[in-house]
Amino acid sequence: MTMEQLPPKGVKREQAILELGKDEVNGELLLQLVNTEKGKCKTAAQKALAQLEYAPAAPLWAKLVKGKWMGSNIMSDACSDCVSEQIAPVILKRLSELLDEGDTKHLEIEQLNFCFHLMLGKASPKMLEIYRFLAENMERIAHLKRAPVYPDDDCTSWWITDGLRIWDVTPKEIERIPAVVLTASLIRNPDKRLQALADELNEHYGGSWLIPAFMKAIITQPKEQVYETYSPLLDTPQKDYLFNALGMLDYRSYPDDWTFERSGPDGLRALIFWGNYSYGTYDTRFTIERYVDLDERWLFDLAKDPEGKKPAVTWQTYNRGGVLYGSYDEMFISLLPRKVENPELKRVLRDYFHIRSQKVKVAESITVYKDATKRFGGE
């Protein structure tokens, strides 16, 4: 396509420019558009160009990352090494400065989150070094305190994105943030370098780095192999990290009487809501999903011991519509299709959620157990 072939203006021109980011041959044209377009079309040209390995654009990325929002609205959803290698040194320097600040005072976390947002899916050598830096500084990260962002803010919640947020935060949970970012990166772009890094950090540091290692396995390995390798950990303290990874999965299925347009096919997907929103200032939000498969034996295992105390499952993806934040049962039900074909599994689930709904005293408005009862209730 040439510049003359683009629609003359408006949304059609913007969308056509974004499409140019799917072909490496359009690098020169997109850089030209970055320099000539205005408004949304200029932003579209920058976003499209960021998808490409186009070396002449390197100075643009180096400039954008030094801005107030670090170019997060342009480069967060880009995985090119051209972008990654230019912005990684700036991100590493900023993270180091923020950790130094956090050692002595409560931290403004907006810039911290911009750094995390920009890391998504990028696998260049310099970006991998940022993960290693974070792994070496987990204890410092765990003890970060955030500054209030509104009047009467008690600062007990913490978030990476609008869809990854926890309440009643503890050092143990904050420590998981770098591992959660790597997990999201693997969902966005399971580059072999990110896969190798997940295994490296899990082997060297353990702990929360099991989360991305497990997600890597879910995305790349046969479901039977994943189950045989990781299910034994359900009987160990490491099970909490498995639940964090499972909390980023969601089974999308539509009712039989659904009359609206489907946003995608039925099936289990790894799902992340990324970016943040500030009214009248910026909106860097987008959704990423990747279809995966899970051995049915996990579901039988997760339905064991309905009488027992269940762990809080923090860092779940929350915009699916559930309202029991940190709930094991919300994590569990998100893995289940609307219709379960296996009659034995359906019986197990019916018994499990019946007992859980009696044991867990929740407000009438809570949807988790209502949904479970509707799906797996009596015949």
C-alpha positions as CSV (number, residue, x, y, z in Angstrom):
1,M,0.0,0.0,0.0
2,T,1.1,3.6,-0.7
3,M,0.1,6.7,1.2
4,E,-2.2,7.7,-1.7
5,Q,-4.1,4.4,-1.3
6,L,-5.0,5.1,2.3
7,P,-8.6,6.3,3.1
8,P,-8.6,10.1,3.2
9,K,-9.6,10.6,6.8
10,G,-11.4,9.4,9.9
11,V,-11.7,6.0,11.5
12,K,-11.1,4.2,8.2
13,R,-7.8,5.9,7.7
14,E,-6.8,5.1,11.3
15,Q,-7.7,1.4,11.0
16,A,-5.9,1.1,7.6
17,I,-2.8,2.6,9.2
18,L,-2.9,0.1,12.1
19,E,-3.2,-2.7,9.5
20,L,0.2,-1.7,8.0
21,G,1.8,-2.9,11.2
22,K,1.2,-6.5,10.1
23,D,3.8,-6.5,7.4
24,E,7.5,-5.6,7.8
25,V,7.7,-4.1,4.3
26,N,5.6,-1.1,5.6
27,G,8.3,0.2,7.9
28,E,9.4,3.1,5.7
29,L,5.8,4.2,4.9
30,L,4.8,4.1,8.6
31,L,7.8,6.2,9.7
32,Q,6.8,8.7,7.1
33,L,3.2,8.7,8.4
34,V,4.5,9.2,12.0
35,N,6.1,12.4,10.7
36,T,3.1,13.6,8.7
37,E,-0.1,12.5,10.4
38,K,-1.8,14.2,13.4
39,G,-4.0,13.1,16.3
40,K,-5.3,9.5,16.3
41,C,-3.8,8.7,12.9
42,K,-0.3,9.7,14.1
43,T,-0.9,7.5,17.2
44,A,-2.0,4.6,14.9
45,A,1.1,5.0,12.8
46,Q,3.3,4.9,15.9
47,K,1.5,1.8,17.3
48,A,1.8,0.0,13.9
49,L,5.4,0.9,13.5
50,A,6.2,-0.4,17.0
51,Q,5.2,-3.9,15.8
52,L,7.9,-4.0,13.2
53,E,11.6,-4.7,13.4
54,Y,12.5,-1.4,11.6
55,A,15.8,-0.1,12.7
56,P,15.4,3.5,11.5
57,A,12.6,3.9,14.0
58,A,14.9,3.3,17.0
59,P,15.4,7.0,17.8
60,L,11.6,7.4,18.0
61,W,11.3,4.7,20.7
62,A,14.2,6.1,22.7
63,K,12.5,9.5,22.7
64,L,9.0,8.2,23.6
65,V,10.1,6.2,26.6
66,K,11.5,9.3,28.2
67,G,8.1,11.0,28.2
68,K,5.8,11.5,31.1
69,W,3.8,8.2,30.4
70,M,7.0,6.5,29.0
71,G,5.2,6.0,25.7
72,S,3.1,3.3,27.4
73,N,0.0,3.9,25.2
74,I,2.2,3.3,22.1
75,M,4.7,0.6,23.1
76,S,3.0,-1.6,25.7
77,D,1.4,-4.0,23.2
78,A,4.6,-4.1,21.0
79,C,7.0,-7.1,21.2
80,S,9.6,-6.1,18.6
81,D,13.3,-6.3,19.6
82,C,13.7,-2.9,18.0
83,V,11.5,-1.3,20.5
84,S,12.6,-3.5,23.4
85,E,16.3,-2.8,23.1
86,Q,15.8,0.9,23.0
87,I,13.5,1.2,26.0
88,A,14.9,-1.5,28.3
89,P,17.9,0.6,29.5
90,V,15.5,3.5,30.5
91,I,13.1,1.1,32.2
92,L,16.0,-0.6,34.1
93,K,17.3,2.8,35.2
94,R,13.8,4.0,36.3
95,L,13.1,0.8,38.2
96,S,16.4,1.1,40.0
97,E,15.6,4.7,41.0
98,L,12.1,3.7,42.1
99,L,13.4,0.9,44.3
100,D,16.0,3.3,45.8
101,E,13.1,5.8,46.6
102,G,11.0,3.0,47.9
103,D,13.7,2.0,50.4
104,T,13.1,5.3,52.3
105,K,9.6,6.5,51.5
106,H,6.2,5.6,50.3
107,L,6.2,5.2,46.5
108,E,4.1,6.8,43.8
109,I,3.4,3.7,41.8
110,E,2.2,5.2,38.5
111,Q,5.7,5.3,37.0
112,L,6.4,1.8,38.4
113,N,3.3,0.5,36.6
114,F,4.3,2.2,33.4
115,C,7.6,0.3,33.5
116,F,5.8,-3.0,34.1
117,H,3.3,-2.3,31.3
118,L,6.1,-1.7,28.8
119,M,7.8,-5.0,29.6
120,L,4.9,-7.0,28.3
121,G,5.8,-9.6,25.8
122,K,9.3,-8.2,25.0
123,A,12.1,-10.7,24.9
124,S,15.2,-8.9,23.8
125,P,18.5,-9.5,25.7
126,K,18.3,-6.1,27.5
127,M,14.7,-6.7,28.5
128,L,15.6,-10.1,30.0
129,E,18.1,-8.4,32.2
130,I,15.4,-6.4,33.8
131,Y,13.6,-9.6,35.0
132,R,16.9,-10.8,36.4
133,F,17.4,-7.4,38.2
134,L,13.9,-7.7,39.7
135,A,14.6,-11.3,40.7
136,E,17.7,-10.2,42.6
137,N,15.7,-7.5,44.4
138,M,12.6,-9.4,45.4
139,E,13.1,-8.6,49.1
140,R,13.2,-4.9,48.4
141,I,10.1,-5.2,46.2
142,A,8.2,-7.1,48.8
143,H,8.6,-4.2,51.3
144,L,7.5,-1.4,49.0
145,K,4.8,0.9,50.4
146,R,2.7,3.0,48.1
147,A,1.7,6.6,48.6
148,P,-2.1,7.4,48.7
149,V,-3.7,8.3,45.4
150,Y,-6.9,9.8,46.7
151,P,-8.1,11.3,50.0
152,D,-8.6,8.8,52.9
153,D,-6.7,6.1,50.9
154,D,-5.5,3.5,53.4
155,C,-3.0,2.1,50.9
156,T,-3.9,-1.5,51.7
157,S,-4.6,-2.3,48.0
158,W,-2.0,-2.7,45.3
159,W,-2.4,-3.1,41.5
160,I,-0.3,-3.7,38.4
161,T,-3.2,-3.0,36.0
162,D,-6.9,-2.3,36.3
163,G,-7.5,-6.0,36.0
164,L,-4.8,-7.3,38.3
165,R,-5.4,-5.9,41.8
166,I,-5.3,-7.2,45.3
167,W,-6.7,-5.9,48.6
168,D,-5.2,-6.2,52.1
169,V,-1.8,-6.4,50.6
170,T,1.2,-8.2,52.3
171,P,4.9,-8.3,51.4
172,K,4.4,-11.9,50.3
173,E,1.9,-10.7,47.6
174,I,3.8,-7.7,46.4
175,E,6.9,-10.0,46.0
176,R,4.9,-11.8,43.2
177,I,4.5,-8.8,41.0
178,P,7.6,-9.4,38.7
179,A,6.6,-13.1,38.3
180,V,3.1,-12.0,37.3
181,V,4.5,-9.6,34.8
182,L,6.6,-12.4,33.2
183,T,3.5,-14.7,33.2
184,A,1.5,-12.0,31.3
185,S,4.4,-11.6,28.9
186,L,4.3,-15.3,28.1
187,I,0.6,-15.1,27.4
188,R,1.2,-12.1,25.1
189,N,4.2,-13.6,23.4
190,P,5.5,-17.0,24.3
191,D,8.9,-16.3,22.7
192,K,11.4,-19.1,23.3
193,R,13.7,-16.6,25.2
194,L,10.9,-15.8,27.6
195,Q,10.2,-19.5,28.0
196,A,13.8,-20.2,28.8
197,L,13.9,-17.2,31.3
198,A,10.8,-18.5,33.1
199,D,12.6,-21.9,33.7
200,E,15.9,-20.2,34.6
201,L,14.3,-17.9,37.2
202,N,12.2,-20.7,38.7
203,E,15.2,-23.0,38.9
204,H,17.5,-20.4,40.4
205,Y,15.1,-18.5,42.8
206,G,12.0,-20.7,43.1
207,G,9.1,-19.2,45.0
208,S,6.8,-17.0,42.9
209,W,8.8,-17.7,39.7
210,L,6.9,-21.0,39.6
211,I,3.9,-19.0,38.3
212,P,5.4,-18.1,34.8
213,A,7.1,-21.5,34.6
214,F,3.7,-23.2,35.1
215,M,2.0,-20.8,32.6
216,K,4.8,-21.5,30.1
217,A,4.1,-25.2,30.4
218,I,0.3,-24.7,30.0
219,I,0.9,-22.7,26.8
220,T,3.5,-24.9,25.2
221,Q,3.3,-28.5,26.4
222,P,0.8,-31.3,26.0
223,K,-1.9,-31.0,28.7
224,E,-1.2,-34.5,30.0
225,Q,2.5,-33.7,30.5
226,V,1.6,-30.5,32.3
227,Y,-0.6,-32.4,34.7
228,E,1.9,-35.2,35.4
229,T,4.7,-32.6,36.1
230,Y,2.8,-30.0,38.2
231,S,-0.1,-31.7,39.9
232,P,2.1,-33.3,42.6
233,L,2.7,-29.7,43.8
234,L,-1.0,-29.5,44.9
235,D,0.1,-31.3,48.0
236,T,2.8,-28.8,48.8
237,P,3.0,-25.1,49.9
238,Q,3.8,-24.3,46.3
239,K,0.2,-24.9,45.3
240,D,-0.6,-21.2,45.9
241,Y,1.6,-20.3,42.9
242,L,-0.2,-22.8,40.7
243,F,-3.5,-21.1,41.6
244,N,-2.1,-17.7,40.6
245,A,-1.4,-19.1,37.1
246,L,-4.8,-20.9,37.0
247,G,-6.4,-17.6,38.1
248,M,-5.3,-16.1,34.7
249,L,-7.3,-18.7,32.8
250,D,-10.9,-18.3,31.9
251,Y,-13.4,-20.6,30.0
252,R,-15.5,-18.6,27.6
253,S,-18.8,-20.2,26.8
254,Y,-22.1,-18.7,25.7
255,P,-25.6,-19.7,26.8
256,D,-27.7,-21.7,24.2
257,D,-30.1,-18.7,23.8
258,W,-27.3,-16.2,23.2
259,T,-28.5,-13.7,20.5
260,F,-25.7,-11.2,20.5
261,E,-22.5,-11.3,18.5
262,R,-19.9,-13.6,20.0
263,S,-16.5,-11.9,20.8
264,G,-14.7,-15.2,20.2
265,P,-15.1,-19.0,20.1
266,D,-15.9,-21.1,23.2
267,G,-12.9,-22.5,25.0
268,L,-10.3,-22.1,27.8
269,R,-8.1,-19.1,27.3
270,A,-5.2,-17.4,29.1
271,L,-6.6,-13.9,29.7
272,I,-5.0,-10.7,30.8
273,F,-6.4,-7.1,31.0
274,W,-3.4,-4.9,30.7
275,G,-2.7,-1.2,31.2
276,N,-4.4,1.5,33.3
277,Y,-6.8,4.4,32.9
278,S,-6.6,8.0,34.3
279,Y,-9.7,10.1,33.6
280,G,-8.9,12.8,31.0
281,T,-5.2,12.0,31.0
282,Y,-4.4,8.6,29.5
283,D,-6.0,5.2,28.6
284,T,-3.5,2.4,28.0
285,R,-5.8,-0.5,28.5
286,F,-6.2,-3.5,26.2
287,T,-7.0,-7.2,26.5
288,I,-4.8,-10.2,25.5
289,E,-5.9,-13.8,25.3
290,R,-4.5,-17.1,24.1
291,Y,-6.4,-20.3,23.8
292,V,-5.0,-23.2,25.9
293,D,-6.1,-26.6,27.1
294,L,-6.1,-28.2,30.5
295,D,-6.3,-31.8,31.5
296,E,-9.6,-32.6,33.1
297,R,-7.9,-34.3,36.0
298,W,-7.1,-30.8,37.4
299,L,-10.8,-30.2,37.8
300,F,-11.3,-33.3,39.9
301,D,-8.3,-32.4,42.0
302,L,-9.5,-28.8,42.6
303,A,-12.9,-30.1,43.7
304,K,-11.4,-32.1,46.6
305,D,-12.0,-31.3,50.2
306,P,-15.0,-28.9,49.9
307,E,-15.1,-28.6,53.7
308,G,-11.5,-27.4,54.0
309,K,-10.2,-23.9,54.2
310,K,-9.2,-22.6,50.8
311,P,-6.2,-20.3,50.2
312,A,-6.7,-16.8,48.9
313,V,-5.9,-16.6,45.2
314,T,-4.4,-13.2,44.6
315,W,-3.4,-11.7,41.3
316,Q,-6.3,-13.2,39.4
317,T,-7.6,-11.6,36.3
318,Y,-10.7,-9.9,37.6
319,N,-12.7,-8.3,34.7
320,R,-14.4,-11.6,33.9
321,G,-17.3,-10.5,36.1
322,G,-16.8,-12.4,39.3
323,V,-17.0,-10.4,42.5
324,L,-15.3,-12.6,45.2
325,Y,-11.8,-11.0,45.0
326,G,-9.1,-13.4,46.1
327,S,-11.4,-16.3,46.1
328,Y,-10.2,-19.9,45.4
329,D,-13.7,-20.8,44.2
330,E,-13.8,-17.9,41.8
331,M,-10.6,-19.1,40.3
332,F,-12.0,-22.6,40.1
333,I,-15.3,-21.7,38.5
334,S,-13.5,-19.6,35.9
335,L,-11.9,-22.8,34.5
336,L,-15.2,-24.6,34.0
337,P,-17.3,-24.6,30.8
338,R,-20.9,-23.7,31.0
339,K,-21.8,-27.3,30.2
340,V,-19.8,-30.1,31.6
341,E,-20.1,-33.2,29.5
342,N,-18.5,-35.8,31.9
343,P,-21.3,-36.9,34.2
344,E,-19.0,-38.0,37.0
345,L,-17.3,-34.6,36.9
346,K,-20.6,-32.8,36.9
347,R,-21.7,-34.8,40.0
348,V,-18.4,-34.0,41.8
349,L,-18.8,-30.3,40.9
350,R,-22.5,-30.3,42.0
351,D,-21.5,-31.8,45.4
352,Y,-18.5,-29.5,45.8
353,F,-20.3,-26.2,45.2
354,H,-23.3,-27.3,47.2
355,I,-21.1,-27.8,50.2
356,R,-19.1,-24.6,49.5
357,S,-22.2,-22.5,49.2
358,Q,-23.4,-23.7,52.6
359,K,-20.0,-23.3,54.2
360,V,-19.0,-19.9,52.8
361,K,-21.3,-17.2,54.2
362,V,-21.5,-14.6,51.5
363,A,-23.8,-11.6,50.8
364,E,-26.9,-12.2,48.6
365,S,-25.3,-10.2,45.8
366,I,-22.3,-12.5,45.4
367,T,-22.5,-14.2,42.0
368,V,-19.9,-17.0,42.3
369,Y,-22.1,-19.6,44.1
370,K,-25.3,-18.5,42.3
371,D,-23.5,-19.2,39.0
372,A,-22.1,-22.5,40.2
373,T,-25.6,-23.6,41.4
374,K,-27.1,-22.7,38.0
375,R,-24.5,-24.7,36.2
376,F,-24.2,-27.8,38.3
377,G,-27.4,-27.8,40.5
378,G,-29.8,-30.6,40.8
379,E,-31.2,-32.3,37.7
